[in-house]
């Protein structure tokens, strides 16, 4: 038994952040459904966990359990619910990590869950068709939507390959998910869930847009800084004959500068290695 626990701990520690979140969701799913099975045998209230950890639609109930704005994202309504969410999170989450950091993944995921929860509560308190409905929200879908829309906004023309279907660009997939939620709002009993998905999608789009704007701003000032140095004509007057140092007229050095500037314009200043950044600033100081 001890060896099994140690293997599970090792597997969890060696997993990336996407897999760790999936494992946490699975563990919570097993615990909650084990509790419900035992509660049904003991004639206890099976909805006890939901009353404490699911997100209520009413602001009055939410004030008493504010942590539910996060904890609802770890609860799922059934096997198919958590299976579908786990598959989406695995594929899109790992793709997300190819272009963003672990910290950014956590920001997108949890801010998406929070944004989805806020949209859910606002909808049930301000839309006449949803008022007076004592509903609650569960599931990680809003956080997953933030990841999906976030990476689709970053690399919209990246194609994912599916068996029997072929290659589909990310922006097609993102638009398809959003439209699917919009279409189901008036005909599905899970209206609040679909609205929460849209809240997560919105936060994913906003975060990536802001990140890209910030990156472009950062790369532009660095690029302008060194391009102005490169294009500026040499006007220094020497009082006496002195050979120009090789660093001032070194073709290999200029090629390296041009390569780094091209990298900045394509991927941003943050993608430079420490060696490349040090090189640029050493050249600038000369």
Helices and strands as residue ranges (DSSP letters): H 2-14, H 17-42, H 48-53, E 55-56, H 59-64, H 68-71, G 72-74, H 79-97, H 102-126, E 136-137, H 141-154, E 159-162, E 166-169, H 170-184, H 191-231, H 251-267, G 269-271, H 274-285
